[in-house]
Amino acid sequence: MVGLNAQWQALQKQLDRLEMQTRKARGEARRRLKRVERQTRVAVRKALRDAEPRVRKAVDEATRIGRGLRAGVRAGAAAYRSDGGRRSRPK
């Protein structure tokens, strides 16, 4: 019986050590995860801050090009209508 009690106590000590190691590993993993999340948030914020002016500029430019294109089409259609069909197409 003495041998069994010694084994039981050794197993209890080993279990306690494993429990402490598990708590420590869990805490370290939690800290690492928080740090990675923070770094990711900072990187995304920075990327958005850097990209936003360029995107706004591209949208403005596309809007200007679209306005110019529509004005050109309107002017061409008006010129065609005002011509009255006098111009003949080359054959």
C-alpha positions in Angstrom: 0.0 0.0 0.0 2.8 2.4 0.8 4.0 2.1 -2.8 0.6 2.9 -4.2 0.3 6.0 -1.9 3.7 7.2 -3.1 2.7 6.7 -6.7 -0.6 8.5 -6.1 1.2 11.5 -4.5 3.8 11.6 -7.4 0.9 11.7 -9.9 -0.8 14.5 -7.9 2.4 16.5 -7.9 2.8 15.9 -11.6 -0.8 16.9 -12.3 -0.3 20.1 -10.3 2.8 21.0 -12.3 1.0 20.3 -15.5 -1.9 22.5 -14.4 0.5 25.4 -13.6 2.3 25.0 -17.0 -1.1 25.0 -18.7 -2.2 28.2 -17.0 1.1 29.9 -17.9 0.9 28.8 -21.5 -2.7 30.0 -21.7 -1.7 33.4 -20.3 1.2 33.7 -22.7 -1.0 32.7 -25.7 -3.6 35.3 -24.6 -1.0 38.0 -24.4 0.4 37.0 -27.8 -3.1 37.1 -29.4 -3.8 40.5 -27.9 -0.5 41.8 -29.3 -1.2 40.4 -32.8 -4.7 41.8 -32.8 -3.4 45.2 -31.8 -0.7 45.1 -34.5 -3.3 44.1 -37.1 -5.6 46.9 -36.1 -2.8 49.4 -36.3 -1.7 48.1 -39.7 -5.2 48.2 -41.1 -5.8 51.7 -39.8 -2.5 52.9 -41.4 -3.3 51.2 -44.7 -6.7 52.9 -44.8 -5.2 56.2 -43.8 -2.7 55.9 -46.6 -5.1 54.6 -49.3 -8.1 56.9 -48.6 -6.7 60.1 -50.3 -5.6 58.1 -53.3 -9.0 56.5 -53.6 -10.8 59.8 -53.3 -8.5 61.3 -55.9 -9.2 58.4 -58.3 -13.0 58.7 -57.8 -12.8 62.4 -58.4 -10.8 61.8 -61.6 -13.2 59.1 -62.8 -16.1 61.5 -62.2 -14.4 64.2 -64.2 -13.6 61.9 -67.0 -17.2 60.7 -67.0 -18.6 64.2 -67.1 -16.3 65.0 -70.0 -17.3 61.9 -71.9 -21.0 62.7 -71.4 -20.5 66.3 -72.5 -18.6 65.1 -75.6 -21.3 62.6 -76.5 -24.0 65.4 -76.0 -22.0 67.8 -78.2 -21.5 65.2 -80.9 -25.2 64.3 -80.9 -26.2 68.0 -81.0 -23.7 68.6 -83.9 -25.1 65.6 -85.8 -28.7 66.8 -85.3 -27.9 70.4 -86.3 -26.1 69.2 -89.4 -29.4 68.2 -90.9 -27.9 65.3 -92.8 -26.1 67.6 -95.3 -22.8 65.7 -94.9 -22.7 62.6 -96.9 -20.6 59.7 -95.8 -17.6 58.8 -98.0 -18.2 55.6 -100.0 
